[in-house]
Amino acid sequence: MRQAFTGSPVRVTEARAHEQDEHNTTYGLVIDVVFDLERQGEAERFADVGFSKFHNRRLLWHGNRLTNYVGILSQGL
């Protein structure tokens, strides 16, 4: 199964939200870069189900070691 991903660094406002969440934790970490990824067709499936009408969505971020990203991107979380 071939999957195409588009990704770009997130807008400054989104990055600030992630940074604020990081400061409210009990452990320390440094955020280098935050990317916004979208699998091909994912936005259409999201809209078809009807979730796009809700405006109270939250950002979801996932931090991981570099070695695990290939599996995450190919199979999802």
C-alpha positions, -999 to +999 in steps of 0.1 A: +000+000+000+015+033-011+008+064+010+016+100+002+021+125+030+023+162+028+040+180+056+051+215+064+062+233+096+032+245+115+021+281+118+036+301+146+003+301+165+001+263+165+037+260+175+030+283+205+002+261+216+024+230+216+051+249+234+026+260+261+014+224+265+051+213+270+056+237+298+026+223+317+042+188+321+062+172+348+091+162+325+114+183+303+118+182+266+129+206+238+107+210+208+129+214+177+104+215+148+067+208+147+052+195+114+017+193+102+012+160+083-018+149+063-023+115+047-037+114+012-075+114+013-077+119+051-092+154+050-120+141+026-128+112+049-129+135+079-153+158+061-175+129+049-181+116+084-192+151+095-165+159+121-155+190+102-185+209+115-172+208+150-151+239+159-139+228+193-111+206+180-077+204+198-042+200+185-028+165+188+010+161+188+031+131+191+068+131+201+089+101+194+124+089+186+135+094+150+138+056+145+101+051+151+088+077+126+089+055+095+065+030+111+042+057+124+040+074+090+034+042+072+008+026+096-005+056+116-007+059+154 
